[in-house]
Amino acid sequence: MDRGKPTSTDELRPEYDFSAAVRGKHHTEFAAGSNIVLVAHPVSSAFSQYHDFCRAA
């Protein structure tokens, strides 16, 4: 059963212009490492703003 070429009516909006995009632009920074911190709700509720939490950490 040959499905043929998919027909898509989706088109990108003009504001999503990736013609000047650079593939892998942030790859080296990402590969160098990233820190992800999961904070339990009781702890996060003690801080009203994100930057307050970062300052305390």
Sequence and secondary structure as in RCSB ss.txt:
>XXXX:A:sequence
MDRGKPTSTDELRPEYDFSAAVRGKHHTEFAAGSNIVLVAHPVSSAFSQYHDFCRAA
>XXXX:A:secstr
    S        TT   TT  TTTTHHHHHH        HHHHTT SSHHHHHHH 
